[in-house]
Amino acid sequence: MLGIHHVAIICSDYDRSKHFYVNLLGFPIIRETYREARNSYKLDLKVGETAQLELFSFPTPPARVNRPEACGLRHLAFQVENLEAAIVDLNTKGISTEPVRLDNLTGKRFTFFKDPDGLPLELYER
């Protein structure tokens, strides 16, 4: 395996999630595709040099447990150079963040916030 290619997210409100990930978090759009047969959009976003986020819209997606301790995907973590600057940026855009924590294993600092559907997202300082 060479690395992570993409992470796929199904959103309940495509326009709201697109605004959040593109305009607030700043991920550049690679391509946006409407798939008529599925009545669904697929938005490919660039994360770093090689990874991507895929946002999907479906007419009526089922609810999913989204607490970090639920079985399945725990959270998505994004690496940042300066944790304080990233937190200030999110907070000025109306995105709440949890108190900063310290990873006891690595000595690195991190915090959590949520996307519009409550998906737990993490900022992890380099």
Phi, psi and omega in degrees: 000141185259345182148183178275126177275308181204162171236131183256136180233128173264123184252150181280332180226098187304312182297319179294316179291322177299315177300315182299307185285327182271305187278324182269314180274339173085021178283127180290145178280129173273309177197154176232130185231132171262125181254095187303319182299333180255357185050050190217142171264151171229122181243119178263125182241143180274130176235111182068208184275330188230340186270161179223153166251137174247121175259131179241146170244137172227150185305314182217075180289144178289153178291152179227143174296132184237011177291143183301334183268001177288153178295139181115201180301126183279306179191170173253136180242132178247131180278136178230154177286313187233107185296316180300315180297320180293321179295314178300317179301312179297314182298322179291341176267008178084014180260118181283145176235153176282167175301148179293138178240167178244128176283111183296336181278323185251344184078007181270152179263151181204165174211165179242154170211178184233150174276178184302337178263008179085009178294126180289127178239146183236142167255126183237122185285137181294000000 
